[in-house]
Amino acid sequence: MFNETIDNEQIQIILNDILEVYGYDFLEYSHASIKRRITRLFSLDKFVSFAEFRYTIKNDKQYFKRFLEEITVNVTEMFRDPSFYRALRNDVLPTLGTYPFIRIWVAGCSTGEEAFSLAIVLKELNLLHKSLIYATDINPAVLEKAKKGLFSLNHLKQYSENYLQAEGTNDFSNYYIANYSLAKFDQALTSKMIFSTHNLVSDHSFNEFQLIMCRNVLIYFDKDLQHKVFNLFDNSIEKLGYLALGSKESLDFWPKIKDYKRVKTEKIWRKL
């Protein structure tokens, strides 16, 4: 019979191991959230003891890949929160369209649905040709999926409905070819994307952007870590650039909020 639970001290030991062995820093993630996911994995994979679980994480690189996939949250969909994409289409991207070139960072891009949604909106505004989307995530496995531009046909009905609500101007099916159970998205969209690993907790700014999107990632971070990430974004956004967060996230308690102005009702702010 295996243990059902792992205590707080053991969670701490695992997180320290991961930082030491692999360089991933999860120490400031929301404790309740990360504990729940680690405990679930321990149970799911039927480890006999904590010692065995710890040893496997530290020494088995393949297992660590699985661990990383399970504890980093990869819940996403195309055109999620359609009103957000309407705001991008009507209030943000036309302004950026006056620039000679648009650099966008989709941070915590997971399997790529948001990056593809954004590329579609840029294409419809005739801005994709002069844009570059940097899509990053801590998890290399999800980036491999994202690069392929392949999504399950089961999800396409929902994505298509979201797209219509987001004021898409085309027939959504024009953007992909159905192949058995998968939809392969247009290569013209992927050609304007650069996928790479980036750890929001420990990595530095790597460019200057006119728009940074980081949606539904920071809800898993504690306040101090959120503020650290906001400072990273602040160092990466050009003056008059935009920062877009998820519906449950906010800049409100961040000390530098006075340097930003909220764009209408969505969680989008412009740097003053």
Secondary structure, 3 states (H helix, E strand, C coil): CCCCCCCHHHHHHHHHHHHHHHCCCCCCECHHHHHHHHHHHHHHCCCCCHHHHHHHHHHCHHHHHHHHHHHCCCCCCCCCCHHHHHHHHHHHHHHHCCCCCEEEEEECCCCCHHHHHHHHHHHHCCCHHHEEEEEEECCHHHHHHHHHCEEEHHHHHHHHHHHHHCCCCCCHHHHEEEECCEEEECHHHHCCEEEEECCCCCCCCCCCEEEEEECCCHHHECHHHHHHHHHHHHHHEEEEEEEEECCCCCCCCCHHHHHEEECCCCCEEEEC
